[in-house]
Amino acid sequence: TDTGILPSNHTQNVAIILSSSTFYHNYRHTTNALAVYQSLKKHGGYTDDNIILMLADEVACNARNPFKNSIFPTGSSQNTEERRRMVDLYRDDVQVDYSGNDVTVDNFFRVLLGRHGKHTPAYQ
């Protein structure tokens, strides 16, 4: 039997995906969070309205990233031709709700409890 993620009609479910790691050497943590995000959207029937994505570091823009504005699965080849055939996990359709210094313990608990500050944008 297939044990993959199955689309559901549970439209009120919300996924909170958190990568609190910073610095480029923790690239794999961001790739893991983005892989879950992409799986929920592609196979789980989730939309950005039901996913809260928190990424503490912008590894896609890091000077050490050889493929600017892209994040590929961990362990991927450094070969440019091989990378072109792989899935960029940080595509244009990724909506990051909290990034950088906004990824805090306080904001994480606010998300869990639904207690956003009055100046929090509606998409968060």
DSSP file (Angstrom, degrees, kcal/mol; ACC not computed):
  #  RESIDUE AA STRUCTURE BP1 BP2  ACC     N-H-->O    O-->H-N    N-H-->O    O-->H-N    TCO  KAPPA ALPHA  PHI   PSI    X-CA   Y-CA   Z-CA
    1    1 A T              0   0    0      0, 0.0     2,-0.5     0, 0.0     0, 0.0   0.000 360.0 360.0 360.0 151.7    0.0    0.0    0.0
    2    2 A D        -     0   0    0      1,-0.1     0, 0.0     2,-0.0     0, 0.0  -0.674 360.0-176.0 -80.6 125.4    1.0    3.6   -0.6
    3    3 A T        +     0   0    0     -2,-0.5    -1,-0.1     2,-0.0     3,-0.1   0.126  42.6 122.2-107.6  20.0    2.0    5.4    2.6
    4    4 A G  S    S-     0   0    0      1,-0.2     2,-0.3    39,-0.0    -2,-0.0  -0.073  77.5 -71.5 -72.3 178.1    2.6    8.8    1.0
    5    5 A I        -     0   0    0      1,-0.0    -1,-0.2    34,-0.0    40,-0.1  -0.581  52.4-154.4 -72.8 129.1    0.8   12.0    1.8
    6    6 A L        -     0   0    0     -2,-0.3    37,-0.1    38,-0.1    38,-0.1  -0.876  19.4-109.9-108.7 138.5   -2.8   11.9    0.6
    7    7 A P        -     0   0    0      0, 0.0     2,-0.3     0, 0.0    38,-0.2  -0.307  42.4-170.5 -59.6 147.4   -4.9   14.9   -0.2
    8    8 A S        -     0   0    0     36,-0.7     0, 0.0     2,-0.1     0, 0.0  -0.843  35.9-126.1-134.7 172.4   -7.6   15.5    2.2
    9    9 A N  S    S+     0   0    0     -2,-0.3     2,-1.8     1,-0.1     3,-0.1   0.123  71.3 119.0-104.1  18.4  -10.7   17.7    2.7
   10   10 A H    >   +     0   0    0      1,-0.2     3,-1.4     2,-0.1    -2,-0.1  -0.583  33.3 168.4 -84.1  78.4   -9.5   19.0    6.1
   11   11 A T  T 3   +     0   0    0     -2,-1.8    -1,-0.2     1,-0.3    -2,-0.0   0.589  68.1  60.4 -73.5 -10.1   -9.4   22.6    5.0
   12   12 A Q  T 3  S+     0   0    0     -3,-0.1    -1,-0.3     2,-0.1     2,-0.1   0.518  77.9 110.7 -95.0  -5.3   -8.9   23.9    8.5
   13   13 A N    <   -     0   0    0     -3,-1.4     2,-0.4     1,-0.0     0, 0.0  -0.441  51.3-161.7 -68.7 142.0   -5.7   22.1    9.2
   14   14 A V        -     0   0    0     -2,-0.1     2,-0.5    32,-0.1    37,-0.2  -0.991   6.4-152.3-127.9 134.5   -2.6   24.2    9.4
   15   15 A A  E     -a   51   0A   0     35,-2.8    37,-3.1    -2,-0.4     2,-0.6  -0.901   4.2-160.5-104.7 132.0    1.0   23.1    9.1
   16   16 A I  E     -a   52   0A   0     -2,-0.5     2,-0.5    35,-0.2    37,-0.2  -0.960   9.1-171.3-111.5 117.0    3.7   25.0   10.9
   17   17 A I  E     -a   53   0A   0     35,-3.0    37,-3.0    -2,-0.6     2,-0.5  -0.943   6.8-174.9-113.5 122.0    7.1   24.4    9.4
   18   18 A L  E     +a   54   0A   0     -2,-0.5     2,-0.5    35,-0.2    37,-0.2  -0.966  21.1 176.6-125.8 126.8   10.1   25.8   11.3
   19   19 A S  E     +a   55   0A   0     35,-2.7    37,-2.7    -2,-0.5    38,-0.3  -0.927   8.9 171.8-121.3 103.6   13.8   25.8   10.5
   20   20 A S        +     0   0    0     -2,-0.5     2,-0.2    35,-0.2    -1,-0.1   0.429  40.0 113.6 -93.1   1.2   15.4   27.8   13.3
   21   21 A S        -     0   0    0      5,-0.1     2,-0.3    36,-0.1    36,-0.2  -0.470  48.3-161.8 -75.9 143.1   19.0   27.0   12.2
   22   22 A T        +     0   0    0     -2,-0.2    35,-0.1    34,-0.1     4,-0.1  -0.782  44.1  50.0-118.9 167.1   21.2   29.9   11.0
   23   23 A F  S >  S-     0   0    0     -2,-0.3     3,-1.7     1,-0.1    36,-0.1   0.352  85.2 -90.8  80.4 148.9   24.4   30.0    9.0
   24   24 A Y  G >  S+     0   0    0      1,-0.3     3,-1.7     2,-0.1    -1,-0.1   0.779 117.0  70.0 -63.3 -31.1   25.1   28.4    5.7
   25   25 A H  G 3  S+     0   0    0      1,-0.3     3,-0.3     2,-0.1    -1,-0.3   0.635  94.1  59.8 -66.7 -10.0   26.6   25.2    7.2
   26   26 A N  G X>  +     0   0    0     -3,-1.7     3,-1.5     1,-0.2     4,-1.1   0.004  66.2 127.2-101.2  26.7   23.0   24.3    8.3
   27   27 A Y  H <>  +     0   0    0     -3,-1.7     4,-2.2     1,-0.3     3,-0.4   0.849  64.8  63.0 -47.5 -42.1   21.9   24.3    4.7
   28   28 A R  H 3> S+     0   0    0     -3,-0.3     4,-2.3     1,-0.2    -1,-0.3   0.804  96.4  57.6 -60.6 -31.3   20.4   20.9    5.2
   29   29 A H  H <> S+     0   0    0     -3,-1.5     4,-2.0     2,-0.2    -1,-0.2   0.908 108.5  45.5 -67.8 -40.3   17.9   22.1    7.8
   30   30 A T  H  X S+     0   0    0     -4,-1.1     4,-2.5    -3,-0.4    -2,-0.2   0.897 111.6  52.2 -68.0 -39.9   16.5   24.7    5.4
   31   31 A T  H  X S+     0   0    0     -4,-2.2     4,-2.3     1,-0.2    -2,-0.2   0.897 108.6  51.6 -64.0 -38.1   16.3   22.0    2.6
   32   32 A N  H  X S+     0   0    0     -4,-2.3     4,-2.0     2,-0.2    -1,-0.2   0.932 111.0  47.2 -62.9 -44.9   14.4   19.7    4.9
   33   33 A A  H  X S+     0   0    0     -4,-2.0     4,-2.3     1,-0.2    -2,-0.2   0.914 114.0  47.2 -62.9 -43.2   11.8   22.4    5.8
   34   34 A L  H  X S+     0   0    0     -4,-2.5     4,-2.8     2,-0.2    -1,-0.2   0.842 108.4  55.2 -69.6 -32.8   11.4   23.3    2.2
   35   35 A A  H  X S+     0   0    0     -4,-2.3     4,-2.3     2,-0.2    -1,-0.2   0.907 109.7  46.7 -65.5 -40.8   11.0   19.7    1.1
   36   36 A V  H  X S+     0   0    0     -4,-2.0     4,-2.6     2,-0.2    -2,-0.2   0.930 112.2  51.4 -63.8 -44.9    8.2   19.3    3.7
   37   37 A Y  H  X S+     0   0    0     -4,-2.3     4,-2.0     1,-0.2    -2,-0.2   0.936 112.1  45.4 -55.7 -50.4    6.6   22.5    2.4
   38   38 A Q  H  X S+     0   0    0     -4,-2.8     4,-2.7     1,-0.2     5,-0.3   0.881 112.4  52.1 -64.5 -38.2    6.7   21.4   -1.2
   39   39 A S  H  X>S+     0   0    0     -4,-2.3     4,-2.9     1,-0.2     5,-1.1   0.918 108.7  50.0 -64.8 -43.3    5.4   17.9   -0.3
   40   40 A L  H  X5S+     0   0    0     -4,-2.6     6,-2.1     3,-0.2     4,-0.6   0.898 115.6  43.3 -62.1 -39.9    2.4   19.4    1.6
   41   41 A K  H  <5S+     0   0    0     -4,-2.0     4,-0.3    -5,-0.2    -2,-0.2   0.913 122.6  36.4 -72.2 -42.4    1.6   21.6   -1.4
   42   42 A K  H  <5S+     0   0    0     -4,-2.7    -2,-0.2    -5,-0.2    -3,-0.2   0.905 136.8  12.9 -80.1 -41.9    2.0   19.0   -4.1
   43   43 A H  H  <5S+     0   0    0     -4,-2.9    -3,-0.2    -5,-0.3    -2,-0.1   0.637 122.4  55.4-112.3 -18.7    0.8   15.9   -2.4
   44   44 A G  S  <<S-     0   0    0     -5,-1.1   -36,-0.7    -4,-0.6    -3,-0.2   0.504  96.8-121.2-100.0  -3.6   -1.1   16.9    0.7
   45   45 A G        +     0   0    0     -4,-0.3     2,-0.2     1,-0.2    -4,-0.2   0.642  61.8 145.2  76.2  12.9   -3.6   19.4   -0.8
   46   46 A Y        -     0   0    0     -6,-2.1     2,-0.3     2,-0.0    -1,-0.2  -0.548  32.4-158.6 -84.1 150.1   -2.3   22.3    1.4
   47   47 A T    >   -     0   0    0     -2,-0.2     3,-1.9     1,-0.0     4,-0.2  -0.733  38.5 -97.9-115.5 171.1   -2.2   25.9    0.1
   48   48 A D  G >  S+     0   0    0      1,-0.3     3,-1.0    -2,-0.3     5,-0.1   0.759 121.5  67.4 -61.5 -23.3   -0.1   28.7    1.4
   49   49 A D  G 3  S+     0   0    0      1,-0.2    -1,-0.3     3,-0.1    -3,-0.0   0.741 107.2  39.6 -66.2 -21.3   -3.2   29.8    3.4
   50   50 A N  G <  S+     0   0    0     -3,-1.9   -35,-2.8   -36,-0.1     2,-0.4   0.214 105.5  76.1-114.0  12.9   -2.8   26.7    5.5
   51   51 A I  E <   -a   15   0A   0     -3,-1.0     2,-0.6   -37,-0.2   -35,-0.2  -0.992  56.0-164.6-126.5 129.6    1.0   26.6    5.8
   52   52 A I  E     -a   16   0A   0    -37,-3.1   -35,-3.0    -2,-0.4     2,-0.5  -0.960  14.2-165.4-111.1 114.8    3.1   28.8    8.0
   53   53 A L  E     -a   17   0A   0     -2,-0.6    45,-2.1    42,-0.4    44,-1.6  -0.892   7.4-174.8-108.2 122.4    6.7   28.7    6.9
   54   54 A M  E     +ab  18  98A   0    -37,-3.0   -35,-2.7    -2,-0.5     2,-0.5  -0.957   5.1 175.5-120.2 112.6    9.4   30.0    9.3
   55   55 A L  E     -ab  19  99A   0     43,-2.6    45,-1.3    -2,-0.5   -35,-0.2  -0.968  15.3-165.1-120.9 117.1   13.0   30.1    7.9
   56   56 A A  S    S+     0   0    0    -37,-2.7     2,-0.4    -2,-0.5   -36,-0.1   0.704  74.4  40.9 -75.2 -20.0   15.6   31.7   10.2
   57   57 A D        -     0   0    0    -38,-0.3     2,-1.2   -36,-0.2     3,-0.2  -0.982  69.3-138.4-134.3 142.7   18.3   32.0    7.5
   58   58 A E    >   +     0   0    0     -2,-0.4     3,-1.3     1,-0.2     4,-0.4  -0.607  34.7 162.9 -93.7  71.9   18.2   33.1    3.8
   59   59 A V  G >   +     0   0    0     -2,-1.2     3,-0.7     1,-0.3    -1,-0.2   0.762  68.7  67.4 -65.9 -22.7   20.6   30.4    2.5
   60   60 A A  G 3  S+     0   0    0      1,-0.2     9,-2.5    -3,-0.2    10,-0.5   0.828 108.3  38.0 -64.0 -29.5   19.4   31.0   -1.0
   61   61 A C  G <  S+     0   0    0     -3,-1.3    -1,-0.2     7,-0.2    -2,-0.2   0.385  88.4 125.3-100.9   1.6   20.9   34.5   -0.9
   62   62 A N    X   -     0   0    0     -3,-0.7     3,-1.7    -4,-0.4     7,-0.1  -0.363  66.7-129.2 -66.1 139.7   24.0   33.5    1.1
   63   63 A A  T 3  S+     0   0    0      1,-0.3    -1,-0.1    -2,-0.1     5,-0.1   0.749 108.2  58.5 -60.6 -24.5   27.3   34.4   -0.6
   64   64 A R  T 3  S+     0   0    0      3,-0.0    -1,-0.3     2,-0.0    -2,-0.1   0.591  80.5 100.7 -82.8 -10.4   28.5   30.8   -0.1
   65   65 A N    <   -     0   0    0     -3,-1.7     3,-0.2     1,-0.2     4,-0.0  -0.656  60.2-159.3 -77.3 116.4   25.6   29.4   -2.1
   66   66 A P  S    S+     0   0    0      0, 0.0     2,-0.6     0, 0.0    -1,-0.2   0.671  85.7  56.3 -71.3 -14.3   27.0   28.6   -5.6
   67   67 A F  S >  S-     0   0    0      3,-0.2     3,-1.5     5,-0.0    -3,-0.0  -0.775  90.9-143.3-119.4  84.9   23.5   28.7   -7.0
   68   68 A K  T 3  S+     0   0    0     -2,-0.6    -7,-0.2     1,-0.3    -8,-0.1  -0.103  77.8   6.4 -54.4 140.2   22.0   32.1   -6.1
   69   69 A N  T 3  S+     0   0    0     -9,-2.5     2,-0.3     1,-0.2    -1,-0.3   0.683 112.8  98.7  61.3  22.3   18.4   32.3   -5.2
   70   70 A S    <   -     0   0    0     -3,-1.5     2,-0.4   -10,-0.5    -3,-0.2  -0.977  51.7-164.7-136.3 150.0   18.1   28.5   -5.3
   71   71 A I        -     0   0    0     -2,-0.3    18,-3.0    -3,-0.1    19,-0.6  -0.980  13.4-170.2-135.1 122.7   18.1   25.7   -2.8
   72   72 A F        -     0   0    0     -2,-0.4     4,-0.1    16,-0.2    16,-0.1  -0.722  38.4 -75.7-109.8 159.9   18.6   22.1   -3.9
   73   73 A P    >   -     0   0    0      0, 0.0     3,-1.5     0, 0.0    -1,-0.1  -0.171  61.5 -91.6 -53.6 145.9   18.2   18.9   -1.9
   74   74 A T  T 3  S+     0   0    0      1,-0.3     3,-0.1   -46,-0.2    -3,-0.0  -0.265 112.4  27.5 -59.2 142.2   21.0   18.2    0.5
   75   75 A G  T 3  S+     0   0    0      1,-0.3    -1,-0.3    -3,-0.1     3,-0.1   0.503  87.6 149.8  82.8   4.1   23.8   16.1   -0.9
   76   76 A S    <   -     0   0    0     -3,-1.5    -1,-0.3    -4,-0.1     7,-0.1  -0.306  53.8 -92.1 -69.3 155.4   23.1   17.3   -4.4
   77   77 A S        -     0   0    0      1,-0.1    -1,-0.1    -3,-0.1     6,-0.0  -0.282  16.6-140.1 -65.6 148.9   25.9   17.6   -6.9
   78   78 A Q  S    S+     0   0    0     -3,-0.1     2,-0.3     4,-0.1    -1,-0.1   0.510  71.4 115.0 -83.1  -6.0   27.8   20.8   -7.2
   79   79 A N     >  -     0   0    0      1,-0.1     4,-2.3     2,-0.0     5,-0.2  -0.508  64.9-144.6 -69.6 125.0   27.8   20.1  -11.0
   80   80 A T  H  > S+     0   0    0     -2,-0.3     4,-1.8     1,-0.2    -1,-0.1   0.880  97.3  51.5 -60.1 -41.9   25.8   22.8  -12.8
   81   81 A E  H  > S+     0   0    0      1,-0.2     4,-0.7     2,-0.2    -1,-0.2   0.908 111.3  47.1 -64.9 -42.1   24.4   20.4  -15.4
   82   82 A E  H >4 S+     0   0    0      1,-0.2     3,-0.8     2,-0.2     4,-0.4   0.889 109.7  54.4 -66.0 -38.2   23.2   18.0  -12.8
   83   83 A R  H >< S+     0   0    0     -4,-2.3     3,-1.5     1,-0.2    -1,-0.2   0.868  98.6  62.2 -63.6 -36.3   21.6   20.8  -10.7
   84   84 A R  H 3< S+     0   0    0     -4,-1.8    -1,-0.2     1,-0.3    -2,-0.2   0.795 103.6  50.2 -61.1 -26.7   19.6   22.0  -13.7
   85   85 A R  T << S+     0   0    0     -3,-0.8    -1,-0.3    -4,-0.7    -2,-0.2   0.541  99.5  86.0 -87.7  -7.5   17.8   18.6  -13.7
   86   86 A M  S <  S-     0   0    0     -3,-1.5     2,-0.5    -4,-0.4    -3,-0.0  -0.457  88.0 -97.4 -92.6 165.0   17.0   18.8  -10.0
   87   87 A V        -     0   0    0     -2,-0.1     2,-0.7     2,-0.0    -1,-0.1  -0.693  28.0-137.8 -83.6 125.7   14.1   20.4   -8.2
   88   88 A D    >   -     0   0    0     -2,-0.5     3,-0.5     1,-0.2   -16,-0.2  -0.764  11.5-161.9 -80.9 115.2   14.8   23.9   -6.8
   89   89 A L  T 3  S+     0   0    0    -18,-3.0     2,-0.3    -2,-0.7    -1,-0.2   0.658  84.0  60.7 -73.9 -15.2   13.1   23.8   -3.4
   90   90 A Y  T 3  S+     0   0    0    -19,-0.6    -1,-0.2    -3,-0.0   -18,-0.1  -0.396  77.8 157.2-109.8  53.3   13.1   27.6   -3.2
   91   91 A R    X   -     0   0    0     -3,-0.5     3,-1.6    -2,-0.3    -2,-0.0  -0.058  60.5 -92.3 -71.9 177.1   11.0   28.3   -6.3
   92   92 A D  T 3  S+     0   0    0      1,-0.3    -1,-0.1     3,-0.0    -2,-0.0   0.726 121.5  63.3 -63.3 -22.4    9.0   31.4   -7.0
   93   93 A D  T 3  S+     0   0    0      2,-0.1     2,-0.5     0, 0.0    -1,-0.3   0.389  74.7 112.5 -88.1   6.0    5.9   29.9   -5.4
   94   94 A V    <   -     0   0    0     -3,-1.6     2,-0.7     1,-0.0    -4,-0.0  -0.673  51.2-161.5 -81.5 124.3    7.4   29.6   -1.9
   95   95 A Q        -     0   0    0     -2,-0.5     2,-0.6   -44,-0.0   -42,-0.4  -0.890   1.7-163.3-109.5 104.6    5.8   31.9    0.6
   96   96 A V        -     0   0    0     -2,-0.7   -42,-0.1     1,-0.2     3,-0.1  -0.772   6.1-174.0 -87.1 121.5    8.0   32.4    3.6
   97   97 A D  S    S+     0   0    0    -44,-1.6     2,-0.4    -2,-0.6   -43,-0.2   0.853  72.8  21.4 -86.2 -37.6    5.9   33.9    6.4
   98   98 A Y  E    S+b   54   0A   0    -45,-2.1   -43,-2.6     5,-0.0     2,-0.3  -0.998  74.0 165.9-132.9 130.4    8.6   34.5    9.0
   99   99 A S  E >   -b   55   0A   0     -2,-0.4     3,-2.1   -45,-0.2   -43,-0.2  -0.946  46.5 -10.5-140.8 162.7   12.3   34.9    8.1
  100  100 A G  G >  S+     0   0    0    -45,-1.3     3,-1.8    -2,-0.3   -43,-0.0  -0.224 129.7   1.6  56.1-130.1   15.6   36.1    9.6
  101  101 A N  G 3  S+     0   0    0      1,-0.3    -1,-0.3     3,-0.0   -45,-0.1   0.581 123.4  71.6 -69.1 -10.1   15.2   37.9   12.9
  102  102 A D  G <  S+     0   0    0     -3,-2.1     2,-1.3   -47,-0.1    -1,-0.3   0.606  75.2  89.7 -80.2 -11.1   11.4   37.4   12.8
  103  103 A V    <   +     0   0    0     -3,-1.8     2,-0.3   -48,-0.1    -1,-0.1  -0.720  62.7 141.9 -87.3  94.1   11.9   33.7   13.6
  104  104 A T     >  -     0   0    0     -2,-1.3     4,-2.4     1,-0.1     5,-0.1  -0.850  66.7-112.1-129.9 163.8   11.9   33.8   17.4
  105  105 A V  H  > S+     0   0    0     -2,-0.3     4,-2.5     2,-0.2     5,-0.2   0.911 119.1  54.0 -60.4 -42.0   10.6   31.7   20.2
  106  106 A D  H  > S+     0   0    0      1,-0.2     4,-2.2     2,-0.2    -1,-0.2   0.933 110.4  44.4 -59.9 -47.8    8.0   34.4   20.9
  107  107 A N  H  > S+     0   0    0      2,-0.2     4,-2.4     1,-0.2    -1,-0.2   0.870 110.4  55.9 -66.5 -35.3    6.7   34.5   17.3
  108  108 A F  H  X S+     0   0    0     -4,-2.4     4,-2.4     1,-0.2    -2,-0.2   0.942 110.8  43.9 -60.4 -46.9    6.6   30.7   17.2
  109  109 A F  H  X S+     0   0    0     -4,-2.5     4,-2.4     2,-0.2     6,-0.2   0.861 110.6  55.4 -67.4 -34.6    4.4   30.6   20.3
  110  110 A R  H  X>S+     0   0    0     -4,-2.2     5,-2.1    -5,-0.2     4,-1.1   0.904 109.2  48.0 -62.5 -40.0    2.3   33.5   18.9
  111  111 A V  H  <5S+     0   0    0     -4,-2.4     3,-0.5     2,-0.2    -2,-0.2   0.943 112.2  48.6 -64.3 -47.7    1.7   31.4   15.8
  112  112 A L  H  <5S+     0   0    0     -4,-2.4    -2,-0.2     1,-0.2    -1,-0.2   0.883 119.6  38.1 -59.6 -39.0    0.8   28.3   17.9
  113  113 A L  H  <5S-     0   0    0     -4,-2.4    -1,-0.2    -5,-0.1    -2,-0.2   0.529 106.7-122.7 -91.9  -7.1   -1.6   30.2   20.0
  114  114 A G  T  <5 +     0   0    0     -4,-1.1     2,-0.7    -3,-0.5    -3,-0.2   0.799  67.4 135.6  70.5  28.3   -3.0   32.4   17.3
  115  115 A R      < +     0   0    0     -5,-2.1     2,-0.2    -6,-0.2    -1,-0.2  -0.686  27.8 172.5-112.6  77.2   -2.0   35.6   19.1
  116  116 A H        -     0   0    0     -2,-0.7    -9,-0.0     1,-0.1     2,-0.0  -0.532  36.8-104.7 -83.4 150.1   -0.4   37.8   16.5
  117  117 A G    >   -     0   0    0     -2,-0.2     3,-1.7     1,-0.1    -1,-0.1  -0.298  33.5-109.2 -66.4 159.1    0.5   41.4   17.2
  118  118 A K  T 3  S+     0   0    0      1,-0.3    -1,-0.1    -2,-0.0    -2,-0.0   0.680 118.4  52.5 -68.5 -15.0   -1.7   44.1   15.8
  119  119 A H  T 3  S+     0   0    0      2,-0.1    -1,-0.3     3,-0.0     3,-0.1   0.295  79.1 120.4-101.8   9.8    0.9   45.1   13.3
  120  120 A T  S <  S-     0   0    0     -3,-1.7    -4,-0.1     1,-0.1     0, 0.0  -0.590  72.5-110.3 -73.6 129.1    1.4   41.6   11.9
  121  121 A P    >   -     0   0    0      0, 0.0     3,-1.8     0, 0.0    -1,-0.1  -0.231  25.2-115.2 -57.9 150.6    0.6   41.4    8.2
  122  122 A A  T 3  S+     0   0    0      1,-0.3    -2,-0.1     2,-0.2    -3,-0.0   0.797 112.2  62.9 -59.8 -32.1   -2.5   39.5    7.3
  123  123 A Y  T 3         0   0    0      1,-0.3    -1,-0.3   -26,-0.0    -3,-0.0   0.596 360.0 360.0 -73.9  -7.6   -0.6   36.8    5.4
  124  124 A Q    <         0   0    0     -3,-1.8    -1,-0.3   -72,-0.1    -2,-0.2   0.393 360.0 360.0-100.5 360.0    1.2   35.8    8.6
